[in-house]
Amino acid sequence: MPYTFTKSQALFERAQRSIAGGVNSGIRKLETPVPLYFTHGRGARLWDVDGNEYIDFKLGQGALLYGHAPAGMAEAIAAQAARGTHWAGQCELELEVAERIQQMIPSAELVRFNNSATEVVTAAFRLARAHTGRPLILRFEGHYHGWADEGLVGFANPADKWGDDEHPAQLHPSQGVIPEVLGKFVVARWNDIAHLRRRVDEHRGQIAAIVFEPALCNTCCIEPVAGLMAAIRELCDRDGMLMISDETITGFRFGAGCAQGYYGYRPDLTILGKAVGGGLPFAALAGTKAAMAKILSGEVVHAGTLNGNPLCLAASQWCLDQVLALGGTHPQGIQALGKKLMAGLAALAAQHGVPLHPQGPGLIFHTVMLKPGAAPGPVNDYRDYVRRHDAPRWAHLRRCLLEEGVSAIERGLWSISLVHTEKDIDEALQRAAAAFARHAATWKPTA
Ligand SMILES: Cc1ncc(COP(=O)(O)O)c(C=O)c1O
């Protein structure tokens, strides 16, 4: 029997009376039929208040690389909580964490901690502008860099306003943004090296940094085309811009060396979030000594009451030890499981005549639902995705999956954890088979 969500529904109705809109992050409203209320998790499994058990590929928006409630991490946090949760001062743990990051990421010569990647992005942009004395940041359409004024320019450009292919618009999805911020960004399309060169040349001498998600996980999990990372590095070196790798999602998921190790490039600054804290509010800015110099000198302000919080540090130390202990066997292990899941979903889609295509490196992947008549083949950039992805049909299938106990991120992103097993993948595919059958029998296009 498909799952029902009666208790979550009742809690969500109650929440309307105390929490603005019923949720604490706008994106959680995308959950259908109702934002879910959870009771506990263990390993790859998660349970909600209605007693529904999920094989979880959402993993706290990707933060839970080590699965739900790992025992060792709970012990590390509890031991630290007994000694103190917050000092707004120094402790040896912060060196332990910083040194582990240094050990794993060659470009991380120095680090600074924050509590969210959104904060780290803000710090990185400020640093880049101070380092170069230039006003502009070049970023790519469809890439997400946190929810602040500066993080979302050009993220979700609507098709009727996105401008021509050569000049993507600097739009922000939120009202209330400082209007001048929009003019401080140059937006380029992802995966078109010749176009990127032209965008840089148009603003040559004015651009402080190029920022990117190395694999575009926030839009369709689009990996960089061959030569893109080398081209960004070359342009940055040529023009004295900083290369900023936003590894909030890819950090440690793509191995100890993160996406920069996986794809083989060396950025000036790296943004780490999610897996670096394993579900606690912890994030880091890492960079070369040269790029971090103005934080060192104090000319660039970087601060925060809870920065380097010992509770988060205890969790992070435990997390990084897991990655270190796996050495070269990570990321291959989770990649093999991810590829198996991708192949299984593709087979189910073919069997039921559903135009669903998984894409991505397996460590994380996206399921694209093609619109009727859309050309097959990998999605290459944000515009291509908007043009070809059938969002309502995907939402219908995703709800069927959820009702069978398979949970992926609402927009179609699936993450694998270090504790998922072959058995979890087999069971997820068995459950997915029922979801595909129900979807194929009940889906009716709205238009
Ligand atoms: C690539 C990227 N950068 C930055 C952020 C912002 O992270 P946070 O939500 O921790 O502020 C996110 C969040 O999903 C992200 O995916």
The ligand as a MOL file (V3000), in Angstrom:
LIG
                    3D

  0  0  0     0  0            999 V3000
M  V30 BEGIN CTAB
M  V30 COUNTS 16 16 0 0 0
M  V30 BEGIN ATOM
M  V30 1 C 26.8420 24.7140 -4.1100 0
M  V30 2 C 26.2510 25.3350 -2.8850 0
M  V30 3 N 26.8130 26.4420 -2.3730 0
M  V30 4 C 26.3430 27.0240 -1.2630 0
M  V30 5 C 25.2530 26.5000 -0.5890 0
M  V30 6 C 24.7250 27.1580 0.6590 0
M  V30 7 O 24.8800 26.2910 1.7240 0
M  V30 8 P 24.1050 26.5510 3.1040 0
M  V30 9 O 22.6930 26.1430 2.8460 0
M  V30 10 O 24.8300 25.6820 4.0800 0
M  V30 11 O 24.2420 27.9790 3.4530 0
M  V30 12 C 24.6290 25.3490 -1.0930 0
M  V30 13 C 23.4540 24.7660 -0.4280 0
M  V30 14 O 22.8290 23.8520 -0.8730 0
M  V30 15 C 25.1360 24.7490 -2.2650 0
M  V30 16 O 24.5760 23.6680 -2.8070 0
M  V30 END ATOM
M  V30 BEGIN BOND
M  V30 1 1 1 2
M  V30 2 1 2 3
M  V30 3 2 2 15
M  V30 4 2 3 4
M  V30 5 1 4 5
M  V30 6 1 5 6
M  V30 7 2 5 12
M  V30 8 1 6 7
M  V30 9 1 7 8
M  V30 10 2 8 9
M  V30 11 1 8 10
M  V30 12 1 8 11
M  V30 13 1 12 13
M  V30 14 1 12 15
M  V30 15 2 13 14
M  V30 16 1 15 16
M  V30 END BOND
M  V30 END CTAB
M  END
